[in-house]
Amino acid sequence: MGTPRPGDPQWPASGHAGRPLPVQNLLLLLGILLSCDLGGGAQGPREWTLWGSWSRCSSSCGRGVSVRSRRCIRLPGEDPCWGDSHEYRLCQLPDCAPGAVPFRDLQCALYNGLPVLGTHRTYQWVPFHGAPNQCDLNCLAEGQAFYHSFGRVLDGTPCSPGAPELCVAGRCLSPGCDGVLGSGATEDQCGRCGGAADSCLRVQRVFRDAGAWAGYWNVTLIPEGARHIRVGHRSHNHLALLGGDGHYVLNGNWVLSAPGTYEVAGTHVVYTRTAGPEETLSATGPTSHDLLLQVLLREPNPGIEFEFWLPRERYDPFQAQAQALGWSLRQPQPREVEPRPPEPPASHVTPAPDPCPPCPDARGRAHRLLHYCSSDFVFQARVLGRHRHAQETRYEVRVERIYKSRGPLRGREYVWAPGRCPCPPLAPHRDYLLAVRRLVSPDGTQDRLFLPQSGYARPWSPAEDSRARLAARRCPA
């Protein structure tokens, strides 16, 4: 922080004083004329003028603050305008030279050799950081056992050594992501200041797919642009990370790395390992290139939890690349071989009546919009097979076209429906437009696509394709 300059402008005081006039109408006219002189923007009493320009930075190097102000136009006796009359923002100048005296030290040094405390004694003063108010200029007399407060520190003084907060008007404020001190603005998971996390998608799952032999197994691809990466597990296995150049960053070539912070792909990866045993990886991102997460197996894999956020435009390329490489993104479903009963001789084959009753009619635009907008996935699928369990029916389908997706879909999926006679029924070897939901068990061991009773399943046709695209535009945001 540089030295304070005697010629620097002082911060304006909040509010302004008005001289009451005997005639109310003349005072109203004076307020309107005053708003014009101040740059316009105020249309009448109890309104703010436009913000003034930002002042010069309070510092000559390093971090400081700038201020701008506005005035409230109001009549005598009226309530003040709602809001602040001053706004402060962080300003960042080139770093101070090595060995520069800190800003608070300079302010204390201004009182060196001057009589204080009502006596003629003088002292040499240094900052004292143990006082309650960090934004008072508390200075310790060298060689003495007391300190003295000389009032407020200058705006832009760090609240404490190395802290990001700065003192402004006697208050300790943190800069928001918009640079305004005390605004409280934060970045969302997508990296947008003040955003609502609607420009990116979250990838989250538990990896349980690993063989029985020791060695390195692929867990997931962490693509370029990923943010807020979190990986963790509890076992004697070890996480491994490969950079875009194919070289290991962590725990490669059967050699364990020390816990710590590693700089890779334009971000800092924090790696922790405890004797619990527990391992974690975390990074704020965004990553500047792809990373490959692996696990070095030493015992059966109990599950590796991972998550990260991707920009929407990067999600589909990531899904396609991961599926092409054979890394499943969702918990795989069992694909057991189902025994077939022996077929009777052809001469004795008689058609068996279908024991399922007819389904109720559930058609119409309202029904389509309800299921389309409330579902997690809408896609065109070819039914490859059907298997009836005790209380459920499982369809094996091939995904042909995706209309709506709140997560990754593989080329082949299982769709589950309640009961042995689900409504609507799906016939093998036919194409349907399906609106399904995703159901995940509390322990994370089952991750299903679920077609609810009286849900939306229509034979696919060009007309049904047009209806689906129209429904997508009418769902509430």
Beta strands, then each sheet from edge to edge (+ up, - down):
strand 1: 47-48
strand 2: 63-69
strand 3: 72-73
strand 4: 86-92
strand 5: 125-127
strand 6: 136-141
strand 7: 147-152
strand 8: 166-168
strand 9: 171-173
strand 10: 200-207
strand 11: 215-222
strand 12: 227-233
strand 13: 238-242
strand 14: 248-250
strand 15: 260-264
strand 16: 267-274
strand 17: 278-283
strand 18: 291-297
strand 19: 304-311
strand 20: 377-388
strand 21: 392-405
strand 22: 412-418
strand 23: 431-440
strand 24: 447-450
strand 25: 456-459
sheet 1: 1+ 3-
sheet 2: 2+ 4-
sheet 3: 5+ 6- 7+
sheet 4: 8+ 9-
sheet 5: 10+ 19- 12+ 17- 16+ 15-
sheet 6: 11+ 18- 13+ 14-
sheet 7: 25+ 23- 20+ 21- 22+ 24+
end
